Amino acid sequence: MTHYFGSCLCGNAKFEVQGNCDGFYLCHCKYCQKDTGSAHAANLLSKSATLTWLAGSDSVTTFTLAGTRHKKSFCKVCGSALPSTHDTGLLVIPAGCLDTEVSISPTAHIFTSSKAVWDEGLGDVPEFEGLPE
């Protein structure tokens, strides 16, 4: 059984997830691009894991995009993405908010038909361990 701990950027909201993850997906849909401000969202999904708020649950708010199944929970103080439970019972855990190391590799890229054009051929882009000078 998986056991993860996580928090938001300001540390106000803290949580624990217990249970197995069904997949780890990199979602390239336009909604995930908008709400992450990046090329994709990186989410662990589980139909059976339980989410327990350890602190700051009153700082967590949820936005659901009208007419869609797209839902995002985040900290009202710092805006960090946080886990959310969907009407179907699916728990969505943004990988970046976990403090526990994620030991599984992504399962798949999804909604690649919406993939950002600048998110192609990145193997040749220079890498730096910190901010380049």
C-alpha positions as CSV (number, residue, x, y, z in Angstrom):
1,M,0.0,0.0,0.0
2,T,1.2,3.5,-0.9
3,H,1.6,6.1,1.8
4,Y,2.2,9.7,0.7
5,F,2.5,13.0,2.6
6,G,2.2,16.4,0.9
7,S,1.7,20.1,1.4
8,C,1.2,23.4,-0.4
9,L,4.0,25.9,-1.1
10,C,3.3,28.0,1.9
11,G,3.0,24.9,4.1
12,N,-0.5,25.9,5.4
13,A,-2.3,22.8,3.9
14,K,-0.9,19.4,4.8
15,F,-2.3,16.0,3.9
16,E,-1.8,12.3,3.8
17,V,-2.8,9.8,1.2
18,Q,-3.1,6.1,2.0
19,G,-3.8,3.5,-0.7
20,N,-2.7,2.3,-4.1
21,C,-2.5,4.5,-7.1
22,D,-4.1,3.3,-10.4
23,G,-1.9,5.4,-12.6
24,F,0.4,8.4,-13.0
25,Y,-0.6,10.5,-15.9
26,L,0.9,13.5,-17.7
27,C,-2.2,15.3,-19.0
28,H,-1.7,17.7,-22.0
29,C,-5.3,18.9,-22.3
30,K,-5.9,22.6,-22.7
31,Y,-7.6,22.8,-19.2
32,C,-4.5,21.3,-17.5
33,Q,-2.2,23.6,-19.5
34,K,-4.3,26.6,-18.3
35,D,-4.5,25.6,-14.6
36,T,-0.8,24.7,-14.3
37,G,0.6,27.4,-16.5
38,S,2.8,24.7,-18.1
39,A,2.8,22.1,-20.8
40,H,1.0,19.5,-18.7
41,A,-0.3,18.4,-15.4
42,A,1.3,15.5,-13.6
43,N,-1.3,13.6,-11.5
44,L,-1.5,10.4,-9.6
45,L,-5.0,8.8,-9.8
46,S,-6.6,6.4,-7.4
47,K,-10.1,4.9,-7.1
48,S,-9.4,3.5,-3.6
49,A,-6.9,5.6,-1.8
50,T,-8.0,7.9,1.1
51,L,-7.1,11.5,1.6
52,T,-6.8,12.9,5.1
53,W,-6.2,16.6,5.7
54,L,-3.6,17.0,8.5
55,A,-3.7,20.8,8.6
56,G,-5.1,23.7,6.8
57,S,-8.2,22.1,5.3
58,D,-10.0,25.4,5.6
59,S,-7.4,26.9,3.2
60,V,-8.3,24.5,0.5
61,T,-10.8,25.6,-2.2
62,T,-12.0,23.8,-5.3
63,F,-12.8,25.1,-8.8
64,T,-14.8,23.1,-11.2
65,L,-15.0,24.3,-14.8
66,A,-18.6,24.5,-15.8
67,G,-19.8,22.0,-18.3
68,T,-16.7,19.8,-17.9
69,R,-15.3,17.2,-15.5
70,H,-12.2,19.4,-15.0
71,K,-11.7,20.1,-11.3
72,K,-8.8,21.6,-9.4
73,S,-8.3,22.0,-5.6
74,F,-5.7,24.5,-4.4
75,C,-4.5,26.5,-1.4
76,K,-6.3,29.9,-1.0
77,V,-3.2,31.4,0.4
78,C,-0.4,30.4,-2.1
79,G,-2.4,28.9,-5.0
80,S,-0.6,25.6,-5.0
81,A,-2.4,22.6,-6.6
82,L,-3.7,20.1,-4.0
83,P,-5.5,16.7,-4.1
84,S,-9.2,16.6,-5.1
85,T,-11.9,14.0,-5.0
86,H,-14.1,13.9,-8.0
87,D,-17.8,13.0,-8.0
88,T,-16.9,9.6,-9.4
89,G,-14.8,8.9,-6.3
90,L,-11.6,9.3,-8.2
91,L,-8.8,10.9,-6.1
92,V,-6.5,13.1,-8.2
93,I,-3.1,13.9,-6.5
94,P,-0.9,16.5,-8.2
95,A,2.6,14.9,-8.1
96,G,4.3,18.2,-7.4
97,C,2.6,18.8,-4.1
98,L,3.9,15.5,-2.6
99,D,6.6,15.8,0.0
100,T,7.1,12.0,-0.2
101,E,9.2,10.8,-3.1
102,V,7.1,9.3,-5.9
103,S,8.6,5.9,-6.6
104,I,6.6,5.2,-9.8
105,S,7.2,6.5,-13.3
106,P,4.5,8.1,-15.3
107,T,2.1,5.6,-16.8
108,A,1.3,7.6,-20.0
109,H,0.9,11.0,-21.6
110,I,-2.8,11.7,-22.2
111,F,-4.7,14.2,-24.3
112,T,-1.6,14.6,-26.5
113,S,-3.8,15.9,-29.3
114,S,-3.8,19.2,-27.3
115,K,0.0,19.1,-26.6
116,A,1.7,22.5,-26.7
117,V,3.8,23.0,-29.8
118,W,6.8,24.1,-27.7
119,D,6.6,20.8,-25.7
120,E,8.3,18.8,-28.6
121,G,11.9,17.7,-29.1
122,L,13.1,18.9,-25.7
123,G,15.9,16.4,-25.5
124,D,18.4,18.9,-27.1
125,V,17.5,21.8,-24.7
126,P,20.4,22.7,-22.4
127,E,20.0,21.7,-18.7
128,F,21.3,23.7,-15.7
129,E,21.3,22.5,-12.0
130,G,20.1,26.0,-11.0
131,L,19.3,29.4,-12.5
132,P,21.7,30.1,-15.5
133,E,23.8,33.1,-15.2
